[in-house]
Amino acid sequence: MIEFRSVSKVFADGTAAVADFSLVIPARKTTVLVGSSGSGKTTLLRMINRMVDPSSGVIEIDGEDVQKRDAVKLRRSIGYVMQNSGLLPHLKVIDNIATVPLLNGVSRKQARARALDLLDTVGLQRTLADRYPSQLSGGQQQRVGVARGLAADPNILLMDEPFGAVDPIVRAELQQETIRLQRDLDKTVVFVTHDIDEAFLLGDQVVILERGASIAQVGSPTEIIENPASEFVADFVGLEHGKRALSIRQTAHGPILVDGAGRAAGVLVDGGAP
Ligand SMILES: Nc1ncnc2c1ncn2[C@@H]1O[C@H](COP(=O)(O)OP(=O)(O)OP(=O)(O)O)[C@@H](O)[C@H]1O
């Protein structure tokens, strides 16, 4: 479990990125921080692994204040996946994945063997191991980024807009892979996005943020859609514009569900049916 208690961050130039933020992030679930640009999502994420230190307040992992941990060791024990994969261009795929285990003292042979296993885990061919990042597609690079994040077998995986730079089809594929990985690996995932649909798809817990990382609402996707806490939330999740409003239309073959634009969205089935 990760806990933020009254955490604030004011950068050296006076920018108040985060003001009095408190949140419990449960273990082995996916928590998604979602909000528009500049709402403080990345700053919150980076305070978990001490890439950024808070100005005030406490962040605990399993009851231990992260400020009391060695920053470098802490960072290496937590997986981090970023938007443009962050791969080192002069290292082959296999060596990119093996970097953190090597730094942690794992033997080269073991680290490379694990890197090959991780290529399987993220759905990449092992034959890609000897390529350089520039010889991969954007989607493949992101998968390598996820493999690298998992390399030290961390309990916590931080993902900062990991699929922001790939096309919508690859993005949908990577989202499904993330759901599968989470089911198989059971990590505590903290995921940052500005895309509410991605947040609802991936999040067990969704945190909607306004400027200064002020929490507009926190809850499961169902709770938020059923009962938006404010007009801001209703607007942000698309309830105000009818984007998520489904209605029943009778057809010659029975009732179907249509969305706000009148497009067929599905059929109605008995919720109790197998
Ligand atoms: N190192 C820094 N120095 C000064 N201001 C910063 C620094 N890093 C971030 N900020 C500012 O803090 C605020 C929050 O930034 P942050 O990157 O956390 O937001 P975000 O929600 O992740 O945005 P985006 O979706 O655009 O990445 C912004 O106003 C940003 O300009």
The ligand as an SDF file (V2000), in Angstrom:
LIG
                    3D

 31 33  0  0  0  0  0  0  0  0999 V2000
   10.8960   20.8180  -12.3930 N   0  0  0  0  0  0  0  0  0  0  0  0
    9.8770   21.7040  -12.4250 C   0  0  0  0  0  0  0  0  0  0  0  0
   10.0800   23.0010  -12.1370 N   0  0  0  0  0  0  0  0  0  0  0  0
    9.0490   23.8790  -12.1250 C   0  0  0  0  0  0  0  0  0  0  0  0
    7.7630   23.5570  -12.4040 N   0  0  0  0  0  0  0  0  0  0  0  0
    7.5230   22.2800  -12.7020 C   0  0  0  0  0  0  0  0  0  0  0  0
    8.5400   21.2770  -12.7300 C   0  0  0  0  0  0  0  0  0  0  0  0
    7.9740   20.0940  -13.0620 N   0  0  0  0  0  0  0  0  0  0  0  0
    6.6470   20.3480  -13.2410 C   0  0  0  0  0  0  0  0  0  0  0  0
    6.3800   21.6440  -13.0060 N   0  0  0  0  0  0  0  0  0  0  0  0
    5.0690   22.3100  -13.0720 C   0  0  0  0  0  0  0  0  0  0  0  0
    4.2120   21.6650  -12.1150 O   0  0  0  0  0  0  0  0  0  0  0  0
    2.8780   21.5580  -12.6380 C   0  0  0  0  0  0  0  0  0  0  0  0
    2.4650   20.1090  -12.6730 C   0  0  0  0  0  0  0  0  0  0  0  0
    3.2760   19.4190  -13.6160 O   0  0  0  0  0  0  0  0  0  0  0  0
    3.1580   17.8630  -13.8920 P   0  0  0  0  0  0  0  0  0  0  0  0
    4.1610   17.5070  -14.9270 O   0  0  0  0  0  0  0  0  0  0  0  0
    3.1680   17.1220  -12.6170 O   0  0  0  0  0  0  0  0  0  0  0  0
    1.6730   17.7890  -14.5110 O   0  0  0  0  0  0  0  0  0  0  0  0
    0.9800   16.6590  -15.3590 P   0  0  0  0  0  0  0  0  0  0  0  0
   -0.4250   16.5930  -14.8480 O   0  0  0  0  0  0  0  0  0  0  0  0
    1.7810   15.4210  -15.3150 O   0  0  0  0  0  0  0  0  0  0  0  0
    0.9960   17.2940  -16.8030 O   0  0  0  0  0  0  0  0  0  0  0  0
    1.1990   16.5810  -18.2400 P   0  0  0  0  0  0  0  0  0  0  0  0
   -0.0420   15.7600  -18.4610 O   0  0  0  0  0  0  0  0  0  0  0  0
    1.2900   17.7640  -19.1680 O   0  0  0  0  0  0  0  0  0  0  0  0
    2.4600   15.7860  -18.1650 O   0  0  0  0  0  0  0  0  0  0  0  0
    2.9070   22.2390  -14.0010 C   0  0  0  0  0  0  0  0  0  0  0  0
    2.4930   23.5630  -13.8310 O   0  0  0  0  0  0  0  0  0  0  0  0
    4.3780   22.1700  -14.4010 C   0  0  0  0  0  0  0  0  0  0  0  0
    4.7130   23.2040  -15.2700 O   0  0  0  0  0  0  0  0  0  0  0  0
  1  2  1  0
  2  3  1  0
  2  7  2  0
  3  4  2  0
  4  5  1  0
  5  6  2  0
  6  7  1  0
  6 10  1  0
  7  8  1  0
  8  9  2  0
  9 10  1  0
 10 11  1  0
 11 12  1  0
 11 30  1  0
 12 13  1  0
 13 14  1  0
 13 28  1  0
 14 15  1  0
 15 16  1  0
 16 17  2  0
 16 18  1  0
 16 19  1  0
 19 20  1  0
 20 21  2  0
 20 22  1  0
 20 23  1  0
 23 24  1  0
 24 25  2  0
 24 26  1  0
 24 27  1  0
 28 29  1  0
 28 30  1  0
 30 31  1  0
M  END
$$$$
